[in-house]
Amino acid sequence: MKDNKLDNLTDLIASECIAVRMRILNRVISKIYDDALRQTGAKVSQMNILVAVGKLGTARPADVCAALHLDVSTLSRNVERMKARGWLEVIPDEDGRAQPFRLTSEGRKLLEQAAPAWKEAQEQAKQLLGENITGQLNQAVKRVNKIKS
């Protein structure tokens, strides 16, 4: 026996859920960047962290989490991997709790070497989404960041 109420609900969620749509876009766009960055040995998620750390200079975990909307465990896991690869280093902290970190010379070199691959991926993503949607995404992120602060 068919459950029309459930069918209607699943149809509605499948066709209109913003979270589902964003997750699909995230996977497709991340694959474009990951494919382009593969030659560098970094993933786009790691590059995002490296860029945030590069902008901050000396980065405290809470600041990176806030800037990228990451949870602490995701950041910690990625930072450990990037420290092991020589891209980040922990800086001694006076109180010993925050464990700030910064780019190493290898991390800076990686960002510079990855720039052409990133630009290629950026162009592919823009072509796929179109200028209008790309602009709307930028506006949506600005809005979310404004609400957050």
Backbone as a printed PyTorch tensor [residue, N CA C, xyz], in Angstrom:
tensor([[[  0.8380,  -1.1770,   0.0000],
         [  0.0000,   0.0000,   0.0000],
         [  0.8900,   1.2490,   0.0000]],

        [[  0.5510,   2.1800,  -0.8370],
         [  1.3310,   3.3940,  -1.0060],
         [  0.9400,   4.4170,   0.0610]],

        [[  1.9390,   5.0540,   0.6340],
         [  1.7200,   6.0660,   1.6640],
         [  1.8750,   7.4420,   1.0120]],

        [[  0.7430,   8.0370,   0.6090],
         [  0.7710,   9.3200,  -0.0990],
         [  1.3750,  10.4390,   0.7380]],

        [[  1.1030,  10.4040,   2.0490],
         [  1.6410,  11.4430,   2.9150],
         [  3.1780,  11.3820,   2.9310]],

        [[  3.7140,  10.1740,   3.0450],
         [  5.1660,  10.0060,   3.0280],
         [  5.7350,  10.3590,   1.6560]],

        [[  5.0580,   9.9330,   0.5940],
         [  5.5040,  10.2690,  -0.7620],
         [  5.5610,  11.7780,  -0.9590]],

        [[  4.5310,  12.4720,  -0.4890],
         [  4.5010,  13.9320,  -0.6140],
         [  5.6540,  14.5710,   0.1540]],

        [[  5.9020,  14.0560,   1.3520],
         [  6.9810,  14.5990,   2.1690],
         [  8.3370,  14.3570,   1.5140]],

        [[  8.5810,  13.1420,   1.0610],
         [  9.8770,  12.8440,   0.4370],
         [ 10.0480,  13.6150,  -0.8710]],

        [[  8.9710,  13.7810,  -1.6260],
         [  9.0410,  14.5870,  -2.8520],
         [  9.4000,  16.0350,  -2.5280]],

        [[  8.7560,  16.5730,  -1.4920],
         [  9.0120,  17.9540,  -1.0940],
         [ 10.4720,  18.1380,  -0.6740]],

        [[ 10.9470,  17.2660,   0.2050],
         [ 12.3250,  17.3900,   0.6870],
         [ 13.3160,  17.1690,  -0.4520]],

        [[ 13.0820,  16.1510,  -1.2590],
         [ 13.9980,  15.8430,  -2.3660],
         [ 14.0670,  16.9770,  -3.3830]],

        [[ 12.9680,  17.6820,  -3.5740],
         [ 12.9410,  18.7110,  -4.6170],
         [ 13.2280,  20.1250,  -4.1090]],

        [[ 13.1040,  20.3690,  -2.7840],
         [ 13.2330,  21.7450,  -2.3050],
         [ 14.1920,  21.9700,  -1.1470]],

        [[ 14.6930,  20.9260,  -0.5220],
         [ 15.5240,  21.0990,   0.6720],
         [ 16.8220,  21.8390,   0.3340]],

        [[ 17.0190,  22.9640,   0.9740],
         [ 18.2140,  23.7690,   0.7430],
         [ 19.4620,  23.0070,   1.1750]],

        [[ 19.3950,  22.3090,   2.2940],
         [ 20.5640,  21.5560,   2.7750],
         [ 20.9850,  20.4880,   1.7690]],

        [[ 20.0130,  19.7810,   1.2040],
         [ 20.3260,  18.7600,   0.1970],
         [ 20.9900,  19.4140,  -1.0050]],

        [[ 20.4430,  20.5140,  -1.4610],
         [ 20.9890,  21.2170,  -2.6200],
         [ 22.4270,  21.6910,  -2.3630]],

        [[ 22.6370,  22.2650,  -1.1640],
         [ 23.9690,  22.7620,  -0.8250],
         [ 24.9780,  21.6230,  -0.7190]],

        [[ 24.5690,  20.4890,  -0.1710],
         [ 25.4870,  19.3470,  -0.0520],
         [ 25.8640,  18.8060,  -1.4310]],

        [[ 24.8970,  18.7740,  -2.3420],
         [ 25.2030,  18.3370,  -3.7100],
         [ 26.2070,  19.2990,  -4.3430]],

        [[ 25.9230,  20.5960,  -4.2450],
         [ 26.8470,  21.5910,  -4.7980],
         [ 28.2290,  21.4820,  -4.1540]],

        [[ 28.2530,  21.3050,  -2.8440],
         [ 29.5270,  21.1860,  -2.1400],
         [ 30.3460,  20.0140,  -2.6810]],

        [[ 29.7130,  18.8690,  -2.8680],
         [ 30.4380,  17.7000,  -3.3700],
         [ 30.9450,  17.9280,  -4.7960]],

        [[ 30.1030,  18.4830,  -5.6460],
         [ 30.4900,  18.7020,  -7.0450],
         [ 31.6150,  19.7370,  -7.1380]],

        [[ 31.4570,  20.8510,  -6.4580],
         [ 32.4570,  21.9190,  -6.5190],
         [ 33.7530,  21.4820,  -5.8350]],

        [[ 33.6540,  20.8150,  -4.6990],
         [ 34.8590,  20.3320,  -4.0140],
         [ 35.6450,  19.3790,  -4.8960]],

        [[ 34.9460,  18.5410,  -5.6500],
         [ 35.6300,  17.6030,  -6.5500],
         [ 36.4150,  18.3540,  -7.6240]],

        [[ 35.8450,  19.4310,  -8.1360],
         [ 36.5570,  20.2400,  -9.1360],
         [ 37.8760,  20.7460,  -8.5520]],

        [[ 37.8010,  21.3150,  -7.3490],
         [ 39.0030,  21.8540,  -6.7140],
         [ 39.9690,  20.7380,  -6.3180]],

        [[ 39.4550,  19.6640,  -5.7310],
         [ 40.3300,  18.5560,  -5.3250],
         [ 41.0500,  17.9500,  -6.5230]],

        [[ 40.3370,  17.7900,  -7.6360],
         [ 40.9760,  17.2580,  -8.8480],
         [ 42.0990,  18.1830,  -9.3230]],

        [[ 41.8300,  19.4830,  -9.3200],
         [ 42.8390,  20.4440,  -9.7730],
         [ 44.0330,  20.4960,  -8.8190]],

        [[ 43.7660,  20.3590,  -7.5260],
         [ 44.8240,  20.4760,  -6.5210],
         [ 45.5690,  19.1690,  -6.2700]],

        [[ 45.0890,  18.0810,  -6.8410],
         [ 45.6700,  16.7600,  -6.5660],
         [ 47.1890,  16.7590,  -6.7050]],

        [[ 47.6990,  17.4340,  -7.7260],
         [ 49.1510,  17.4670,  -7.9660],
         [ 49.9230,  18.0900,  -6.8060]],

        [[ 49.2700,  18.9040,  -5.9870],
         [ 49.9440,  19.5560,  -4.8610],
         [ 49.9570,  18.6810,  -3.6160]],

        [[ 49.1000,  17.6640,  -3.5850],
         [ 48.9840,  16.8180,  -2.4040],
         [ 48.0170,  17.3570,  -1.3700]],

        [[ 47.3550,  18.4610,  -1.6740],
         [ 46.4150,  19.0730,  -0.7300],
         [ 44.9970,  18.9660,  -1.2600]],

        [[ 44.0510,  18.9730,  -0.3360],
         [ 42.6340,  19.0130,  -0.6840],
         [ 42.1370,  20.4430,  -0.4820]],

        [[ 41.0140,  20.7560,  -1.0930],
         [ 40.4780,  22.1110,  -0.9750],
         [ 40.1630,  22.4390,   0.4860]],

        [[ 39.7270,  21.4690,   1.2690],
         [ 39.4460,  21.7200,   2.6860],
         [ 40.7190,  22.1430,   3.4240]],

        [[ 41.8460,  21.5390,   3.0770],
         [ 43.1160,  21.9180,   3.6920],
         [ 43.5790,  23.2810,   3.1890]],

        [[ 43.3770,  23.5370,   1.9160],
         [ 43.7610,  24.8360,   1.3600],
         [ 42.9860,  25.9610,   2.0390]],

        [[ 41.6980,  25.7300,   2.3210],
         [ 40.9030,  26.7460,   3.0110],
         [ 41.5220,  27.0950,   4.3540]],

        [[ 41.9700,  26.0730,   5.0770],
         [ 42.5880,  26.3040,   6.3830],
         [ 43.9150,  27.0320,   6.2130]],

        [[ 44.7220,  26.6050,   5.2530],
         [ 46.0050,  27.2690,   5.0170],
         [ 45.8140,  28.7420,   4.6570]],

        [[ 44.8200,  29.0330,   3.8410],
         [ 44.5390,  30.4230,   3.4610],
         [ 44.1070,  31.2290,   4.6880]],

        [[ 43.2260,  30.6630,   5.5090],
         [ 42.7820,  31.3630,   6.7210],
         [ 43.9620,  31.6320,   7.6470]],

        [[ 44.8200,  30.6410,   7.8230],
         [ 46.0040,  30.8120,   8.6740],
         [ 46.9320,  31.8580,   8.0630]],

        [[ 47.1000,  31.8240,   6.7510],
         [ 47.9250,  32.8230,   6.0830],
         [ 47.4020,  34.2330,   6.2950]],

        [[ 46.0970,  34.3940,   6.2700],
         [ 45.4920,  35.7170,   6.4900],
         [ 45.6480,  36.1650,   7.9380]],

        [[ 45.5190,  35.2080,   8.8690],
         [ 45.5910,  35.5420,  10.2910],
         [ 47.0280,  35.7210,  10.7770]],

        [[ 47.9780,  35.1050,  10.1060],
         [ 49.3720,  35.1540,  10.5660],
         [ 49.5920,  34.1110,  11.6410]],

        [[ 49.3910,  34.5030,  12.8690],
         [ 49.3760,  33.5580,  13.9820],
         [ 47.9190,  33.2420,  14.2510]],

        [[ 47.5600,  31.9790,  14.1150],
         [ 46.1480,  31.5970,  14.1700],
         [ 45.8440,  30.7950,  15.4280]],

        [[ 44.8330,  31.2180,  16.1330],
         [ 44.3160,  30.4280,  17.2530],
         [ 43.1950,  29.5540,  16.6950]],

        [[ 43.0810,  28.3370,  17.2000],
         [ 42.0400,  27.4360,  16.6840],
         [ 40.6460,  28.0700,  16.6670]],

        [[ 40.2890,  28.7700,  17.7230],
         [ 38.9480,  29.3700,  17.7810],
         [ 38.7400,  30.3830,  16.6620]],

        [[ 39.7850,  31.1230,  16.3110],
         [ 39.6710,  32.1250,  15.2460],
         [ 39.4810,  31.4680,  13.8810]],

        [[ 40.2200,  30.3820,  13.6370],
         [ 40.0780,  29.6700,  12.3610],
         [ 38.6990,  29.0220,  12.2800]],

        [[ 38.2630,  28.4170,  13.3810],
         [ 36.9260,  27.8020,  13.4040],
         [ 35.8490,  28.8410,  13.1090]],

        [[ 35.9670,  30.0060,  13.7120],
         [ 34.9770,  31.0640,  13.4880],
         [ 35.0170,  31.5540,  12.0440]],

        [[ 36.2030,  31.7530,  11.5120],
         [ 36.3330,  32.2810,  10.1490],
         [ 35.7720,  31.3180,   9.1090]],

        [[ 35.9670,  30.0140,   9.3310],
         [ 35.5620,  29.0160,   8.3360],
         [ 34.3020,  28.2480,   8.7140]],

        [[ 33.6930,  28.6090,   9.8400],
         [ 32.4920,  27.9110,  10.3140],
         [ 32.7660,  26.4130,  10.4850]],

        [[ 33.8990,  26.0890,  11.0940],
         [ 34.2890,  24.7000,  11.3300],
         [ 34.0920,  24.3440,  12.7910]],

        [[ 33.8640,  23.0590,  13.0470],
         [ 33.8720,  22.6170,  14.4340],
         [ 35.3140,  22.2970,  14.8210]],

        [[ 35.5830,  22.3140,  16.1170],
         [ 36.9410,  22.1540,  16.6250],
         [ 37.5510,  20.8190,  16.2110]],

        [[ 36.7690,  19.7390,  16.2500],
         [ 37.3380,  18.4220,  15.9230],
         [ 37.7660,  18.3430,  14.4560]],

        [[ 36.9930,  18.9450,  13.5620],
         [ 37.3700,  18.9610,  12.1430],
         [ 38.6640,  19.7380,  11.9470]],

        [[ 38.7550,  20.8950,  12.5920],
         [ 39.9790,  21.6880,  12.4800],
         [ 41.1650,  20.9210,  13.0590]],

        [[ 41.0060,  20.3610,  14.2470],
         [ 42.1060,  19.6370,  14.9020],
         [ 42.6270,  18.5000,  14.0350]],

        [[ 41.7190,  17.7380,  13.4750],
         [ 42.0940,  16.6080,  12.6140],
         [ 42.9110,  17.1000,  11.4130]],

        [[ 42.4470,  18.1680,  10.7840],
         [ 43.1520,  18.7080,   9.6180],
         [ 44.4860,  19.3400,   9.9950]],

        [[ 44.5210,  20.0540,  11.1050],
         [ 45.7690,  20.6860,  11.5410],
         [ 46.8210,  19.6210,  11.8320]],

        [[ 46.4270,  18.5350,  12.4650],
         [ 47.3850,  17.4530,  12.7460],
         [ 47.9780,  16.9010,  11.4480]],

        [[ 47.1370,  16.6880,  10.4650],
         [ 47.6190,  16.1920,   9.1660],
         [ 48.5600,  17.1960,   8.5050]],

        [[ 48.2030,  18.4720,   8.5940],
         [ 49.0160,  19.4990,   7.9450],
         [ 50.3280,  19.7360,   8.6900]],

        [[ 50.3190,  19.5640,  10.0050],
         [ 51.5780,  19.6300,  10.7580],
         [ 52.4780,  18.4670,  10.3470]],

        [[ 51.9030,  17.2820,  10.2170],
         [ 52.6800,  16.0990,   9.8240],
         [ 53.2990,  16.2680,   8.4330]],

        [[ 52.6220,  17.0140,   7.5740],
         [ 53.1420,  17.2460,   6.2140],
         [ 54.1020,  18.4380,   6.1630]],

        [[ 54.2410,  19.1150,   7.2960],
         [ 55.1810,  20.2340,   7.3620],
         [ 54.6200,  21.5550,   6.8930]],

        [[ 53.3030,  21.6620,   6.7730],
         [ 52.6810,  22.8850,   6.2680],
         [ 52.3510,  23.8800,   7.3790]],

        [[ 52.1510,  23.3820,   8.5920],
         [ 51.8200,  24.2240,   9.7400],
         [ 52.7490,  23.8730,  10.8920]],

        [[ 52.9580,  24.8570,  11.7680],
         [ 53.7240,  24.6020,  12.9880],
         [ 53.0180,  25.2630,  14.1600]],

        [[ 53.0850,  24.6020,  15.3040],
         [ 52.5030,  25.1370,  16.5310],
         [ 53.5000,  26.1150,  17.1320]],

        [[ 52.9650,  27.2040,  17.6670],
         [ 53.7880,  28.2340,  18.2970],
         [ 53.5730,  28.1270,  19.7970]],

        [[ 54.6300,  28.1550,  20.5840],
         [ 54.4440,  28.1140,  22.0430],
         [ 53.5590,  29.2760,  22.4970]],

        [[ 52.6430,  28.9680,  23.4010],
         [ 51.6990,  29.9640,  23.9090],
         [ 51.9630,  30.1670,  25.3960]],

        [[ 51.7800,  31.3980,  25.8590],
         [ 52.0590,  31.7150,  27.2580],
         [ 51.2590,  30.8570,  28.2250]],

        [[ 49.9650,  30.7010,  27.9680],
         [ 49.1540,  29.9160,  28.9080],
         [ 49.1160,  28.4260,  28.5530]],

        [[ 49.6320,  28.0780,  27.3750],
         [ 49.7440,  26.6740,  26.9990],
         [ 48.4570,  25.9890,  26.5970]],

        [[ 47.3550,  26.7100,  26.5420],
         [ 46.0710,  26.0680,  26.2370],
         [ 45.6480,  26.2100,  24.7870]],

        [[ 45.8450,  27.3740,  24.2060],
         [ 45.2600,  27.6670,  22.8930],
         [ 45.9900,  26.9860,  21.7380]],

        [[ 47.2650,  26.7170,  21.8560],
         [ 48.0750,  26.1220,  20.7960],
         [ 47.9180,  26.8390,  19.4480]],

        [[ 48.3200,  28.1130,  19.3870],
         [ 48.2700,  28.8150,  18.1010],
         [ 49.2430,  28.1680,  17.1150]],

        [[ 48.9800,  28.3950,  15.8470],
         [ 49.8320,  27.8230,  14.8100],
         [ 49.9660,  28.8140,  13.6720]],

        [[ 50.9190,  28.5270,  12.7860],
         [ 51.1730,  29.4040,  11.6380],
         [ 51.6870,  28.5590,  10.4810]],

        [[ 51.7160,  29.1900,   9.3130],
         [ 52.2700,  28.5300,   8.1350],
         [ 53.7750,  28.3520,   8.3070]],

        [[ 54.2820,  27.2460,   7.8290],
         [ 55.7250,  27.0590,   7.7200],
         [ 56.1520,  27.5700,   6.3430]],

        [[ 57.4410,  27.5580,   6.0860],
         [ 57.8970,  27.9330,   4.7410],
         [ 57.3400,  26.9510,   3.7120]],

        [[ 57.2080,  25.6700,   4.0980],
         [ 56.6040,  24.6760,   3.1930],
         [ 55.1270,  24.9900,   2.9370]],

        [[ 54.4280,  25.4520,   3.9560],
         [ 53.0260,  25.8250,   3.7960],
         [ 52.8570,  27.0130,   2.8680]],

        [[ 53.7350,  28.0020,   3.0180],
         [ 53.6900,  29.1690,   2.1220],
         [ 54.0190,  28.7570,   0.6910]],

        [[ 55.0140,  27.8880,   0.5480],
         [ 55.3960,  27.4090,  -0.7830],
         [ 54.2430,  26.6290,  -1.4190]],

        [[ 53.5660,  25.8180,  -0.6240],
         [ 52.4190,  25.0650,  -1.1390],
         [ 51.3470,  26.0100,  -1.6760]],

        [[ 51.0280,  27.0570,  -0.9220],
         [ 50.0200,  28.0180,  -1.3880],
         [ 50.4370,  28.6420,  -2.7150]],

        [[ 51.6870,  29.0140,  -2.8190],
         [ 52.1720,  29.6200,  -4.0640],
         [ 52.1180,  28.6230,  -5.2210]],

        [[ 52.5280,  27.3890,  -4.9660],
         [ 52.5190,  26.3710,  -6.0210],
         [ 51.0950,  25.9850,  -6.4220]],

        [[ 50.1670,  26.0740,  -5.4800],
         [ 48.7820,  25.6800,  -5.7490],
         [ 47.9880,  26.7580,  -6.4780]],

        [[ 48.4980,  27.9730,  -6.5200],
         [ 47.7420,  29.0900,  -7.1030],
         [ 47.2550,  28.8170,  -8.5210]],

        [[ 48.0830,  28.3270,  -9.4440],
         [ 47.5730,  28.0670, -10.7980],
         [ 46.4580,  27.0110, -10.8230]],

        [[ 46.6050,  25.9540, -10.0280],
         [ 45.5690,  24.9110,  -9.9730],
         [ 44.2830,  25.4730,  -9.3850]],

        [[ 44.4280,  26.3170,  -8.3460],
         [ 43.2490,  26.9360,  -7.7470],
         [ 42.5430,  27.8250,  -8.7690]],

        [[ 43.3010,  28.6220,  -9.5120],
         [ 42.7020,  29.5080, -10.5240],
         [ 41.9590,  28.7000, -11.5830]],

        [[ 42.5480,  27.5880, -11.9900],
         [ 41.8930,  26.7150, -12.9680],
         [ 40.5690,  26.1750, -12.4090]],

        [[ 40.6010,  25.7100, -11.1740],
         [ 39.3820,  25.1890, -10.5430],
         [ 38.3450,  26.2950, -10.3700]],

        [[ 38.8010,  27.4730,  -9.9980],
         [ 37.8980,  28.6130,  -9.8190],
         [ 37.1610,  28.9170, -11.1200]],

        [[ 37.8880,  28.9070, -12.2260],
         [ 37.2660,  29.1650, -13.5270],
         [ 36.2760,  28.0590, -13.8980]],

        [[ 36.6440,  26.8130, -13.6480],
         [ 35.7300,  25.6990, -13.9340],
         [ 34.4500,  25.8250, -13.1160]],

        [[ 34.5910,  26.1590, -11.8420],
         [ 33.4210,  26.2920, -10.9700],
         [ 32.5440,  27.4570, -11.4260]],

        [[ 33.1670,  28.5740, -11.7840],
         [ 32.4040,  29.7250, -12.2760],
         [ 31.6610,  29.3860, -13.5600]],

        [[ 32.3210,  28.6560, -14.4590],
         [ 31.6590,  28.2640, -15.7090],
         [ 30.4740,  27.3510, -15.4300]],

        [[ 30.6580,  26.4150, -14.5180],
         [ 29.5820,  25.4840, -14.1920],
         [ 28.3880,  26.2050, -13.5720]],

        [[ 28.6580,  27.0870, -12.6240],
         [ 27.5810,  27.7620, -11.9000],
         [ 27.0460,  28.9840, -12.6310]],

        [[ 27.8890,  29.6500, -13.3890],
         [ 27.4990,  30.8980, -14.0370],
         [ 27.7990,  32.0840, -13.1350]],

        [[ 27.9840,  33.2320, -13.7530],
         [ 28.3380,  34.4530, -13.0140],
         [ 27.2520,  34.8550, -12.0200]],

        [[ 25.9890,  34.7150, -12.4170],
         [ 24.8930,  35.1310, -11.5560],
         [ 24.8720,  34.3350, -10.2550]],

        [[ 24.9480,  33.0190, -10.3660],
         [ 24.9100,  32.1760,  -9.1670],
         [ 26.1720,  32.3800,  -8.3370]],

        [[ 27.3220,  32.5400,  -8.9940],
         [ 28.5650,  32.7940,  -8.2670],
         [ 28.4340,  34.0720,  -7.4420]],

        [[ 27.8930,  35.1090,  -8.0260],
         [ 27.6700,  36.3600,  -7.3030],
         [ 26.6900,  36.1890,  -6.1530]],

        [[ 25.6290,  35.4220,  -6.3790],
         [ 24.6560,  35.1720,  -5.3170],
         [ 25.2780,  34.3840,  -4.1670]],

        [[ 26.1560,  33.4390,  -4.4830],
         [ 26.8530,  32.6890,  -3.4310],
         [ 27.7200,  33.6210,  -2.5900]],

        [[ 28.4410,  34.5160,  -3.2530],
         [ 29.2700,  35.4730,  -2.5220],
         [ 28.4170,  36.3420,  -1.6020]],

        [[ 27.2780,  36.7900,  -2.0880],
         [ 26.3740,  37.6000,  -1.2670],
         [ 25.8150,  36.7970,  -0.0960]],

        [[ 25.4760,  35.5390,  -0.3350],
         [ 24.9440,  34.6840,   0.7360],
         [ 25.9820,  34.4890,   1.8380]],

        [[ 27.2340,  34.2740,   1.4620],
         [ 28.2930,  34.1020,   2.4660],
         [ 28.4840,  35.3950,   3.2560]],

        [[ 28.4650,  36.5340,   2.5860],
         [ 28.5740,  37.8200,   3.2880],
         [ 27.4300,  37.9840,   4.2850]],

        [[ 26.2320,  37.6170,   3.8770],
         [ 25.0630,  37.7300,   4.7470],
         [ 25.2070,  36.8220,   5.9680]],

        [[ 25.6190,  35.5860,   5.7440],
         [ 25.7980,  34.6370,   6.8500],
         [ 26.8760,  35.1390,   7.8110]],

        [[ 27.9770,  35.6400,   7.2690],
         [ 29.0490,  36.1420,   8.1260],
         [ 28.6270,  37.3790,   8.9030]],

        [[ 27.7980,  38.2150,   8.3000],
         [ 27.3140,  39.4090,   8.9890],
         [ 26.3960,  39.0140,  10.1460]],

        [[ 25.5280,  38.0480,   9.9180],
         [ 24.6090,  37.5750,  10.9600],
         [ 25.3940,  36.9410,  12.0970]],

        [[ 26.4320,  36.1830,  11.7470],
         [ 27.2360,  35.4640,  12.7330],
         [ 27.9590,  36.4130,  13.6760]],

        [[ 28.4260,  37.5470,  13.1600],
         [ 29.2530,  38.4370,  13.9900],
         [ 28.4540,  39.3850,  14.8380]]])
